[in-house]
């Protein structure tokens, strides 16, 4: 999976603060939030796994993710975008 370099940096940097955002809304019953998914992302430090499974493209404008990290990246991006709103 190829991802824009700036978008990748934004998601990974914001993922470092995911535990804080989750602690702020943990007790709410929001339909868009699956607590199990968020706890998985936080407890397993998935953003580190995504960083380790990435490499720059030939021209450096894209980041290439290994197949093993694609689903985790999409899940991270989903919650990062949710908390950004």
Buried (B, 14 or more C-beta within 10 A) or exposed (E): BEBEBEEBEBBBEBBEEBBEBBEEBEEEEEEEBEEEEBEEBBEEBBBEBBBEBBEEEEEEEBBBBBEEBBEBBEBBBBBBEBBEE
